Amino acid sequence: MKSRLTLLGGLTVNEFLRDYWQKKPLLIRQAFPDFNGLIDAQKLLALACSEDVQARLVTQKRGKFQLQQSPFEPEQLDSLGKSKWTMLLQGVNHYLPEAAELLQHFSFIPHARLDDLMVSFAPKGGGVGPHFDSYDVFLLQGSGHRRWQISAQADRTLIPDAPLRILRDFRAEQEWVLEAGDMLYLPPHYAHNGIAEDDCMTYSIGFRTPAYQELAEQFLVYLQDRINVDGMYADPGLKTQLHPSEISAAMLHQVQQAIRQIRWDKDDIANFLGCYLSEPKPHIFFEAPERPLSHAKFRPTIQKSGLQLDLKSQMLCRAGWVFMNGEEYRVNEQDYRLLRELADRRTSSMLKNCTTEVVDLLYRWYLDGYISVDLTPGAKDHER
C-alpha cells in the first residue's frame, strides 16, 4: 500500500485512493510500459462470433448510432470495412488467462467491486459517442491511439430514443491522445468520449457500483429462502363487519405481528453480499473436466501440483465464510486461511496440510468446473 506503483503514475495506493478514487480523473502515461495488448483484432472479432460471449457492435452513420448484440456471423463483420464502428467484448478475462493476470494488477481494489475486463476495437473514427458510466473504470490503451475527451459537466441529458446512452450536449473540458501503455482512470458519472485515431484497442477495467434499490430487491430474494415464520392465520373470534370488502384492523394487526418475526443482522447482509457479488452472470456456464480425477487421486495431485480458479469463477471471503459463484460455505479457521489464499491469488500451491473437509469441498468445485488442477504430463492417464 505504501510502495509507489508505475500503473498509478508513481502514486502509492493510499495516495490514489485518498486523492483520486471516486473523486477525479487521473491520466497515467506509460502505466504499463511495453504493453501493446493481449489479443489482436482478428481474434477479438472471432471471439465475438461465439455464442457464449457478450459482445456489442456499435455503428455510426451520418451522426446516428446503431447497436447490435452478439452473436455475430463472420460475414457480417467482414462487411464493415473502414466505416465508423466499434466492437465491445465483455468479460475477456473469462476467456484469456493473460486478461485475468492483467486484472491482478488492480487487486488493490477489493475483488467484491470488480466487474470485468472489456476490450473494444475500432478503426479510425470509431467510437460509441459521448456518455457517462455509473462505475469506476481504468481505460488502458493497447495497440493504436485513442483520443479521449472528458468533462465534469452536471448536464447528463441523453439523446432521446437513441440505442445507446449518448449525451445530448457534451462539452469537453480536457483532451488527450493515449498510446499503447497509457491509462486513464475515470470515477463514476464523469462524461467522456473516446475516438479512435487509427485501428486501436482499449482495455476497460470496470468496477461495479450497484444501486441500493437493486441490492435491496435482491436481499429480499435472498431472505425468502432463509426465513421461517411460524403459525397460520386464524380468527376464531371473528366478528361481522358493516363493510365486508374492508380489511379489518384485527387481520392487519395479526399479519403485522407475524411479519415482525422476520429478522436479519449484519451477518445476513454480509452473506447476501458474498453470494450476490460472486453470482455468475446469466450467460456464464462452467464445464466439468472431461476425464476427472478420482477422489482418491485428487488430494495427492493438488498437493503436488496446486490448483487455480476457473477463469469464470468469482470467489469472495468473510469471517469464516467462503462464497464461490453464488454459493456460501462455512469453514474452520485453518481451511478459511487456505481458501482465502486461493480467492486472493486465484491460484494456490499451499495444500499440503488441508483437512479432509476442504479436500471434499475442493473436489466438489473441481467436478463442477469451478477450479482446475495443474496436471503433470502423465496425469491425464489417472483413473477416474
C-alpha positions, -999 to 999 in steps of 0.1 A, spaced: 0 0 0 30 23 6 51 14 -24 48 37 -54 33 20 -85 41 27 -121 5 19 -130 -7 47 -107 18 72 -121 42 69 -92 15 73 -66 11 49 -37 -22 30 -34 -31 51 -4 -24 83 -22 -45 72 -52 -74 61 -30 -73 93 -10 -70 118 -38 -85 102 -69 -107 72 -63 -143 82 -69 -132 118 -69 -114 129 -100 -97 116 -132 -61 106 -134 -41 103 -166 -11 80 -163 14 79 -191 31 45 -196 12 29 -167 21 -4 -183 54 1 -203 58 -21 -233 20 -31 -232 6 -35 -266 -25 -55 -258 -34 -92 -251 -53 -101 -283 -53 -89 -319 -83 -75 -337 -89 -107 -358 -90 -129 -327 -113 -105 -309 -138 -104 -337 -137 -142 -339 -144 -144 -302 -174 -121 -308 -189 -147 -330 -190 -173 -302 -225 -180 -287 -214 -178 -251 -197 -143 -254 -214 -110 -247 -204 -85 -274 -219 -54 -289 -214 -38 -323 -219 0 -325 -220 15 -359 -222 52 -368 -237 67 -399 -245 103 -406 -241 111 -369 -265 84 -358 -256 53 -338 -269 18 -342 -264 -11 -318 -264 -49 -324 -259 -77 -299 -239 -109 -303 -235 -135 -316 -223 -123 -349 -216 -140 -382 -181 -136 -396 -195 -124 -430 -214 -97 -411 -182 -84 -396 -162 -87 -428 -186 -63 -445 -179 -35 -420 -148 -24 -438 -134 10 -427 -167 26 -418 -171 41 -383 -178 12 -359 -167 -3 -326 -168 -38 -312 -172 -41 -275 -164 -75 -259 -173 -81 -223 -157 -104 -198 -125 -111 -218 -109 -122 -185 -132 -152 -187 -115 -164 -219 -79 -153 -218 -56 -162 -189 -35 -132 -198 -65 -110 -192 -71 -125 -157 -34 -118 -150 -38 -82 -160 -67 -78 -135 -44 -90 -107 -25 -57 -111 -57 -40 -98 -60 -61 -67 -56 -30 -45 -93 -26 -52 -114 -54 -34 -125 -82 -56 -161 -76 -45 -160 -44 -66 -146 -59 -97 -169 -63 -127 -148 -75 -157 -123 -66 -184 -140 -52 -215 -120 -49 -247 -130 -26 -276 -117 -24 -311 -124 4 -336 -109 16 -369 -102 53 -374 -131 75 -363 -148 47 -344 -164 53 -310 -196 49 -290 -204 86 -286 -201 109 -255 -215 92 -224 -210 85 -187 -208 53 -168 -221 45 -133 -189 27 -123 -152 33 -118 -131 24 -149 -94 23 -159 -91 28 -196 -58 11 -207 -47 17 -242 -35 -13 -262 -25 -11 -298 -31 21 -317 -42 55 -304 -74 68 -290 -84 104 -283 -102 109 -250 -123 139 -242 -137 143 -207 -160 166 -188 -172 171 -153 -204 186 -166 -236 182 -145 -259 181 -176 -265 144 -182 -294 148 -205 -294 119 -231 -304 119 -268 -340 106 -267 -347 73 -284 -311 65 -291 -300 29 -288 -271 40 -266 -270 63 -236 -254 92 -255 -252 127 -240 -272 153 -259 -249 182 -251 -213 171 -244 -188 198 -237 -152 186 -235 -130 202 -208 -98 181 -212 -85 161 -241 -56 137 -246 -44 111 -271 -35 78 -254 -9 54 -269 -1 18 -260 6 15 -223 -11 48 -213 -41 47 -189 -69 70 -179 -89 65 -146 -124 79 -145 -147 80 -115 -184 73 -119 -206 97 -138 -177 115 -154 -186 123 -190 -162 110 -216 -159 104 -254 -133 81 -270 -125 84 -307 -101 61 -325 -72 79 -342 -63 47 -361 -70 10 -357 -69 8 -319 -79 -14 -289 -88 -2 -254 -89 -24 -223 -115 -12 -198 -111 -25 -163 -145 -18 -147 -156 -18 -110 -193 -22 -103 -213 2 -82 -247 -15 -77 -277 7 -69 -291 4 -34 -325 -4 -49 -310 -33 -68 -293 -45 -36 -325 -42 -15 -346 -61 -40 -320 -89 -43 -316 -91 -5 -353 -98 -2 -350 -126 -27 -321 -139 -7 -341 -138 25 -371 -156 11 -353 -190 11 -339 -184 46 -368 -172 67 -392 -193 88 -423 -176 101 -443 -200 124 -480 -203 127 -510 -198 104 -536 -170 102 -566 -178 125 -596 -158 136 -617 -179 160 -631 -147 175 -642 -133 140 -669 -106 142 -693 -94 115 -683 -63 95 -705 -35 83 -685 -35 51 -672 -70 42 -649 -56 15 -627 -38 41 -596 -54 56 -602 -54 93 -579 -39 119 -577 -73 136 -564 -90 104 -540 -63 98 -526 -65 134 -523 -103 133 -504 -103 100 -482 -74 111 -472 -93 142 -463 -124 121 -442 -104 96 -423 -88 125 -408 -122 132 -386 -117 102 -352 -106 114 -318 -101 98 -285 -88 110 -250 -78 98 -240 -114 91 -271 -120 70 -263 -89 49 -226 -100 46 -236 -134 34 -260 -120 10 -233 -97 -5 -209 -127 -8 -235 -147 -27 -248 -118 -48 -214 -103 -58 -200 -137 -67 -230 -149 -87 -221 -155 -123 -238 -135 -150 -267 -154 -167 -246 -162 -198 -218 -179 -178 -216 -217 -178 -190 -240 -163 -176 -271 -179 -168 -302 -159 -135 -320 -166 -138 -345 -194 -118 -371 -176 -120 -362 -139 -96 -375 -114 -110 -399 -88 -114 -385 -53 -86 -408 -42 -61 -393 -67 -74 -357 -63 -57 -350 -30 -22 -361 -38 -24 -344 -72 -34 -309 -58 -8 -313 -30 19 -318 -56 7 -296 -85 -16 -270 -69 -48 -257 -84 -64 -225 -98 -98 -209 -101 -115 -213 -135 -113 -180 -154 -151 -175 -150 -151 -182 -112 -156 -154 -87 -146 -162 -51 -151 -140 -21 -145 -144 17 -156 -130 50 -150 -141 86 -150 -179 81 -174 -178 52 -164 -186 16 -185 -176 -14 -180 -194 -47 -201 -185 -77 -231 -175 -57 -229 -203 -31 -219 -199 6 -198 -223 27 -188 -221 64 -153 -235 71 -130 -237 101 -102 -212 107 -74 -233 91 -94 -240 60 -105 -204 58 -69 -192 56 -62 -217 28 -93 -208 8 -87 -171 12 -53 -176 -3 -70 -192 -33 -95 -164 -35 -68 -136 -32 -44 -150 -58 -68 -172 -79 -42 -200 -75 -28 -220 -46 0 -244 -40 -3 -244 -2 -24 -275 1 -1 -299 20 -19 -296 53 -55 -292 41 -82 -310 60 -104 -338 47 -134 -314 47 -117 -288 25 -105 -315 1 -141 -327 -2 -152 -292 -9 -124 -286 -35 -132 -318 -52 -169 -308 -55 -158 -275 -71 -134 -294 -94 -162 -316 -106 -184 -285 -111 -157 -269 -132 -152 -240 -107 -115 -249 -103 -89 -268 -123 -59 -288 -114 -23 -283 -128 -19 -318 -142 15 -332 -147 23 -347 -182 13 -382 -171 -17 -371 -151 -42 -375 -180 -39 -412 -176 -52 -411 -140 -80 -435 -132 -114 -420 -127 
